[in-house]
Structure formats: structure tokens, C-alpha cells
């Protein structure tokens, strides 16, 4: 069977019937296993009225899926390709099992889809609403797997990239 028959996501027509409601899942703060499901290349352009500290630079918008008791959610995490955020880039590639602490790594964005790791989820407030936010990606050796909130039975021996 071809992939198109196994993939239930599809383009909708203008007169198609729709049914599925949007279900927002707010996860409790904590550590979660995630799977990288998408990535878009873009560019960070500072706001001229409030430029902040980060200058214009390339940006990777990584989409990660988290499946927990509360439900399934997909989060976007921006990674800025700038020397001031190199530690965050290293943490991301380490979390998905591609980088070791203290060792250099040539980033290969073409290999990240399907990779897994652990991240720390927190909340942010915007316009009076609370949203999930990835606070950090964790190096596998820094994860206390007994504290991961979406730990599944039989995953006690989990290692990055093998979830």
C-alpha cells in the first residue's frame, strides 16, 4: 500500500464537510518525551521599535509532538542560528541524540524528523491565556527519567533517539 492510503491527513475542498473540533491541551509543568514532527526554515527579523538583543539571523521553527495522559499536543520551538544561542542549539541536538557534551557537531537539519528526546515544559501567558512552552531541551545524561511525566510502561531504559 502506498503512503497516501495510510495517511489520513489530506487537503480539504471548499465544500467538504468538517467535524473535528480544536482541542487545546494544557500540560502540567515538567519533563516530557517528545518527537520531532516538522521543521521550517525562516529568518528572525527584529522589531525596529523593540529590537531586543538578538540581531537578524536564520531561524528553525521545530514542531514537536508530545503524547501525555492529558492528550496529544504539538508545540513549535524556535531555534535561532546565532552564536549567542549556540548553547540552545547544542541542547536540541543533544536531546535528540545527535550531539555529545563538549564535542563539536555539524548541524544536519535534514535528519531531525522522527527523532525523540526530553524537554522541559512550562507555561507562558499571552493576552490573558495560558499556553504550553518549551523552556529547555535536555541532554540525555541530565534527565532523571523517573520524573518524566509521560513515561510509558516499558520505557525505563529509554535513550535519546530511540523513543
C-alpha positions in Angstrom: 0.0 0.0 0.0 1.3 3.5 -0.7 1.7 6.1 1.9 -1.2 8.2 0.7 -3.6 5.4 1.7 -2.0 5.1 5.2 -2.0 8.9 5.8 -5.4 10.2 7.0 -4.3 13.9 6.8 -5.4 15.4 3.5 -6.2 18.6 1.7 -9.8 19.8 2.2 -12.0 21.1 -0.6 -14.0 24.3 -0.3 -17.3 22.4 0.1 -16.0 19.5 2.2 -17.8 18.5 5.5 -15.8 19.1 8.6 -16.4 17.8 12.1 -13.3 17.8 14.3 -13.2 20.5 17.0 -10.0 22.1 18.2 -8.9 20.6 21.5 -6.2 22.6 23.3 -4.2 20.5 25.8 -2.5 22.4 28.6 0.2 20.2 30.1 1.4 20.4 33.7 4.9 21.9 34.1 7.5 19.2 33.9 9.6 16.9 31.7 8.2 15.2 28.7 9.3 12.8 25.9 8.8 14.5 22.5 9.1 13.5 18.9 10.2 16.0 16.2 7.4 16.1 13.6 8.4 19.1 11.5 10.8 21.9 10.8 10.6 25.1 8.8 13.5 27.3 7.8 12.9 31.0 8.3 14.5 34.3 9.3 14.4 36.2 12.6 13.9 39.9 11.9 14.0 42.1 15.0 11.1 44.6 15.6 12.5 48.1 14.8 10.5 49.6 17.7 11.7 47.0 20.2 14.7 45.2 18.6 15.7 43.1 21.7 19.2 41.5 22.0 19.1 39.1 19.1 20.0 40.6 15.6 18.6 39.3 12.3 19.6 35.7 11.8 18.4 32.4 10.4 15.7 30.6 12.4 14.5 27.0 12.6 10.9 26.5 13.7 10.8 23.0 15.0 7.5 21.2 15.6 7.4 18.6 18.4 4.6 16.2 19.3 4.0 15.3 23.0 1.6 12.5 23.9 0.6 12.6 27.6 -2.3 11.4 29.8 -3.9 14.9 29.2 -3.9 14.3 25.5 -1.7 14.9 22.5 -0.3 18.3 21.6 2.1 19.8 19.1 4.4 22.7 20.0 6.6 24.9 18.0 10.1 25.7 19.3 12.2 28.4 17.6 15.9 27.8 17.4 18.0 30.8 16.3 21.2 30.2 14.3 23.3 32.8 16.1 26.4 32.5 18.3 24.6 33.9 21.3 22.1 31.0 21.2 24.6 28.2 20.4 24.0 26.5 23.7 20.3 26.1 22.9 21.2 24.6 19.5 23.6 22.2 21.2 20.9 21.2 23.8 18.4 20.5 21.0 20.8 18.3 19.0 22.0 16.6 22.2 18.4 15.9 23.3 17.7 14.1 20.0 20.8 12.0 20.4 23.0 13.7 17.7 25.5 15.6 19.9 27.6 14.7 22.9 28.6 17.2 25.6 31.8 19.0 24.8 32.1 17.7 21.3 31.5 19.7 18.1 28.7 18.9 15.7 27.9 19.9 12.2 24.1 20.6 12.3 22.2 18.4 9.9 18.6 19.7 9.9 17.6 17.1 7.3 17.9 14.2 9.8 15.8 15.6 12.7 12.3 14.5 11.7 11.2 11.4 13.8 14.0 11.9 16.4 13.0 11.9 20.0 14.2 13.4 23.3 13.1 15.0 26.5 12.2 18.7 27.0 11.1 20.8 30.0 7.6 22.3 29.5 6.4 25.4 31.3 3.7 27.9 30.7 3.5 31.4 29.3 0.8 34.0 29.5 -0.3 35.9 26.4 -3.5 38.1 26.0 -4.9 36.6 29.2 -4.5 32.9 28.1 -2.0 30.3 29.3 0.0 28.3 26.7 2.5 25.4 26.8 6.1 26.5 26.1 9.3 24.5 25.7 11.6 26.0 28.3 14.6 23.8 27.5 15.8 20.7 25.8 17.7 18.3 28.0 20.9 16.4 27.4 20.1 12.7 27.9 22.7 12.3 30.8 20.9 15.2 32.6 17.4 13.6 32.6 16.0 11.9 35.7 13.8 9.6 33.8 11.7 8.8 36.9 10.5 12.4 36.7 9.4 12.4 33.0 5.6 12.9 33.2 4.7 10.9 30.0 6.7 7.9 30.9 5.1 4.8 29.4 5.4 1.3 30.8 8.4 -0.5 29.5 10.3 2.7 28.8 12.5 2.8 31.8 15.6 2.1 29.6 14.7 4.9 27.2 17.7 6.6 25.4 17.6 9.7 23.2 16.7 8.9 19.6 15.2 5.5 20.5 11.7 6.5 21.8 
